[in-house]
Amino acid sequence: MSQTNQKTCEKKLKIAEQKVIKILNKIESLKLNNSYISQLDFQDKVNGYKLKIGYTKCNIVLSFIILMISLLSVKWFYGEFTTKNCAVELPSNSKSLFRPPEDCSMCIGVDEVVRLSNVSAQEFEESYAYGATPVIVTDATANWKAIENFTFQFFANFYRTGKMGTQINDCFYFAYKSGLQSLQDVFNMDESRANLTGEPWYVGWSTCYDEETRKLRTFYSRPYFLPTTAESDMVDWIFMGGPGQGAHMHVDSVKHMSWQAQIRGRKQWELAPPPECLYHCKWITFTVSPGEILVVDTNRWYHKTNVLPGDISITIGAEYD
Ligand SMILES: O=C(O)CCC(=O)C(=O)O
């Protein structure tokens, strides 16, 4: 491609990208219903575009963006989006749209989760800490008070009565399909729902006040296997809910790798390779049980979760650099 063509191509992509963001914002702000979304005829537009200007690299990317809008529209219809507390934010589902393509060597030959115990920080750092193989460390929560103490009621009391200190980060809250719009809703739900005998629910949130994180961290400690130089922000992530669907299939766009400790209940994880690697890599399914810590690069693996029958699932986790 000549330099002028390259420039024109980049310009077109920029315009297309801005249009996509506008459309996604519009869909989100209008809360379009199913019948509206099903009227959007993206496929014809993709084909029309191909006929008119041929199949250059630039056009393939444009077509891919348009196709992704159709898929997102369907996802919207199923109500699988989250609520976040940011002033300016791309619609949550659009993040994966602008993700750079992965090098599939990240997942080729990765067929299952690796289970480890008694692993040194050095070995973990060399083989797993920043790689793409999902790992479960089975012996890293032995002395954690969280295992005994974390229950639905613990968090209800903690958030109803606790002084949270100074806000130091954005507060994220994921309602999933629960219909519970805030943590306040979660801890005010009726008793039967809280006891998991009513309508199923699953939610997640991040800590965002200094005292909140500091107090919660007295119930658990930094996993012993993390690289000695690895640091984590003052943000922890909590996911909680009863048996049934957890998080929908998505990929993250967070800064770092993360660990997640399963405090109660059993959760099944399904990891899918990035779409561009679907022909080279396998889906991986595994279960994390109480006391186990999962380390997975959620920025590269698409992932969804499902709480298995039995106890409420409560997890706590954090990013590390
Ligand atoms: O723990 C879960 O159910 C979901 C976690 C998740 O989606 C994430 O960490 O990105």
The ligand as a Gaussian input file, in Angstrom:
#p B3LYP/6-31G(d) Opt

LIG

0 1
 O      -15.648000     -13.966000      39.296000
 C      -16.462000     -13.794000      38.395000
 O      -17.562000     -14.341000      38.399000
 C      -16.133000     -12.924000      37.247000
 C      -14.807000     -12.302000      37.351000
 C      -14.519000     -11.489000      36.168000
 O      -15.262000     -11.415000      35.224000
 C      -13.286000     -10.771000      36.101000
 O      -12.489000     -10.828000      37.039000
 O      -13.077000     -10.114000      35.073000

